[in-house]
Amino acid sequence: MRVLGAIEAGGTKFVCGIGNEEGEIFERVSFPTTTPEETMAQVIAYFEDKKFDALGVGSFGPIDPIKNSPTYGHITTTPKPFWGGYDMIGKLKEHFDVPMNFDTDVNGAALGEYTWGAAKGLDSCIYITVGTGIGAGAVVGGQLVHGLSHPEMGHISVRRHPNDTFEGFCPFHADCLEGMAAGPAILKRWGKAGAELAADHPAWEMEAYYLAQALVNYVLILSPQKIIMGGGVMKQEQLFPEIRRQLKTLLGGYVQHPSITEHIDQYVVYPELGDNAGICGSLALAKLALEEL
């Protein structure tokens, strides 16, 4: 069994770990995301005395995951201070001579759930995280979705809720999905973080309205066999039944499939890998790096 290294590079914290091709995590460490110099020094220090056969990196974005691109391995237009234009894979290759795979954290999580989790045995899935930001990754036909770059499904346009006057917080688009429904939008709109709001607070019907709109678009465009929703906001379990209800309403009976019409509670689900979805996703990226040799 080959040993895999994994880096879940988040905007708030980095998680580094060692595991195997079965998705088992042997050990891990985490530390805050500060500057590239400080953070990557800790990453390198963690791995430098470890033996591993490949390394997978799932990163906050936007990034360049296209292997024949001159900026492959770089974080690109992120609003996170100091990280724009940073060559993460280049830095890692200075220290470790192993196959590497670099993708978004949500593409990695989608691949992890497809390989070992809620979408195991299926042909396609979407993983969406709702937290500090909103992002989604997709596996279609057993392959991660790439094109010009990677999907940016957290920045799609959504219709404004009839009772919502919040201007949105996205620095690029103001009232896109992320600008209206990510954790900071909840805090700025209501004056409290989601974890501080009661389960019957009107915030959750509004939140479900925005997220269900996004799922409608994903269902109509990609037709995934499973939708997996993770991230800090989705720990509010009361969101799931309301999102499912609104998804069915917004689809208006147009998509006639038992997964939606009869078994929607098994179609829109929490990650089977739970809080390990991100780090297991990076293991899955490392596994893919070996398979692509």
N, C-alpha and C positions, 0 to 999 in steps of 0.2 A: 504494500500500500504506500503510495507516494505521499510525501508531506507537502502541504501547501501553506503559503503565507497569505495573509489577508489584511488589507487596510480599508477601513470604512472612514473615508475622509469627509467629515461633516463640517458644516459651517460653525458649529458650536464646540464640537469635540471630535477628536480622532480616536478610533478604536483599532488597535492592531492585534492580530492573533495568529495562532498556528493551528491547523486542522488537517483533515484528510479529504479524500475523494468521496466519502460517504456523508459529508457535511458535518462531521463531528468536530467540535472545537476543543482543543486540548488545553489551551491557555489564552489569555487575553490581557490587555492593558489599555487604559484610556487616559487621555489628558486633554486639556483645553486647547482649542484652536486659537493660536495667537498669530505671530508673524510666520511667514514661510521658514525663515532661518531657524527660529526657536522650535517650531513644531516639527519640521523635518529632521532636525538634530535628534529629537526624542524618538522619532520613527526609526532612524538609522541605528541609534543606540540599542533599541529594542531588538532589532533583527540581526545585528552584526555578529552575535555569538550563536545564532540559530542555523540549523541546516534545513533547507527546504528546496523543493524541486521547481516551484513556480510561484509567482506572486500576482495576486489580483488586487486591483485598486478600484473601488467604487467611490466616486468623488462628488461633492457638491459642484454645481456648475454655474454657468455654462462652461463646457469643456470641448476639446477636440478629440473625439474617439476614433477618427478615421485614420487607419494605419498608414496609408500612403500620403498623408498630408504632411507638409513641412512643420506644422505645429501640433502634430500628434502628441498626446501626453501633456498638453498644456491646459491649464485653466484659462479661460478667455475673458469674457466681458462681465465677470462677476462684480456685483456692487460691494463685495466684502473687501475692506481695505487691505492693501498690500499684496493681494493674491492675483489680481488681474495680470494675465500674461505669464504666469509662473509655470515653468517646465518641470512638472512633478516627476514624470517618468524619466526625463533626462537626469534629474538628481538621483533617483533611485538606481539608475543604470551605472552611475559612477561608483556605486558601492556593491551591487549585487549582480552577478552574471548568471541570471536565470531567465527563462521565458516570463514575460509580463503581459498582462491584459489590463486595459484602462477603459473605464466607461463611467457613466453616471451612477450615482448611488442607487437610483431607482431602477435603472436598467439591470444593475446587479441584483437588486432585491427581487425583481421580476424573474430573473434567471434562477435565483435561489429557490423561490417558491415553485417554479416550473420543474426544477430538478429534484427537490426534496420535500416540498411543502404542499400547499393547498391546490396547486395546479399540476401536481405529479400525475403523469399518465395522459395528460391532455395535449392538445396541439398548439394552444395559444392561451395567453393570459395578459392581463394588465395589472401592474402594481402601482398604486397611487399613494403617496405619503402626504399627509396634511399635518403640518407642524409649523415651524418657523417660516417655512415657505411651502409651496405646493409643487410637486413634481410627479411625473408618471413615466414608467418604463413599460415596454411591451415586448413580448415574445410572440411571433407569428410564424407558423409553420416550423416551429422548433428553433427559430433564429431570432436573435435580438434585432430590433428595428433600428436601422440607420439610414441616412440618405445624404443630404448635404452635410449634416452633422448628426445630432441625436434629437429625439422628440422633445418638445417643450410644451407638454400638455397642461402644465400649470398656468400658462399665460394665455389661454384661449379667452375669447370674449364671451361674456355671459349677460343675460338679461338682468336688469336691476330688479330686485324685489320691490313690490309696490310700496312697502312701508320703509324702505331703506334710503336714508339721505346721506350715508357715509360716502365720502369722496373716493375712498380707496387709497391704499398705501404703496402700491408698486411704484418704484422710482422710474420705471420705463413706460408703464401703461396705465397707471393709476387704478382704474376699476376693472382690471382683468380678473380672472378667477382667483389667482393668488392675492391680488390686491383687495379682494372682497371677502375671502374665506379662510385665509391662513391665520395662524394663531395671533400675530400682531394686529390683524384686522379686527378680530374679536375683542382684543384688549382695548384698542383705540376707539372702537364703536361703543362699547358698553362700559368702559372704565374699569373692567376687571378681566383677569385671565379666565379662559374657559373653565379651568379646574375650580374656580371660585364661584361659578354660576350654578344655580339650581338646575336639576334635570328637567324641570318644567318651564325654564326661562324661555321667553320668546326668541332668544338668540339661536336656539337649536333648530327651530322650524326654518328660520332664515338661512342658517348654515346648510341645512339639508337641501334647501331650494337651490342654492348655488352648486353644491356638489352633485346633486341629481342632474342638473343641466349638463355638467361636465360628462357624467356617465352616459347620458343620452348621446352626446357627440361621439364618445368612444365606441359605444355599441353600434351606432350607425356607420361609423367609418371603418373600424377594425373588426367588429363582430367577434370579440374575444369570448372564449369558452369559460373564463372565470375572471371576475374582478375582485382584486384583493386590495383592501384599504387599511393602511397603517399610519404611523406617526402619532405624535402626542395628542392631537385633537381627537383622533379616532378612538382614544381610550374612553371617551364619553359614549358608553354603550347605547345610550338612548338615541344616538344618531342613526344607527344602522336601520332600525325598522322605519324611521321617518324617511331616510334616503331611499330605501326600497320602495316605499309607498309612492313617493314623489317621482321616482324613476318610472314606475308603471304608468302613473298618471300622465307624465310628460311624453312618454312614447305613444300614448293614445291608442294602444292596440295594434300599432303598425308592425311591430316585430312579434310574430306569432311563433314562439318557441317555448317548450315546456320549462326551460331554465328560467324564463322570465314570467310566464303566465301561471306556472304552478309551483316552481321551486326556487323562487327568487331569494329566499333566505339561505339557500346553498350556493347561490350565484354571486351575490355581493357579500363578501366575507372578510373577517379579520385575518391577518397573516397566520398561517398554521405554524410558522417558525417564530411567531411572536416578536419579542424584542431582539431576537437573533437574526431577523430577516436581513438586516444590513450586512452584518459580518459574514453570515452564510452566503449572501450574495457575492461578496468579494472572494470567498472560497470558490464559488461556482465560476467566477471569472478566471481564477487561477487554473481551475480544472480545464476550462475551455482553452486556455493558453497552451496546455499540454496536448489537448486533442487536435489543435490546429497545426502542430509541428509537422 
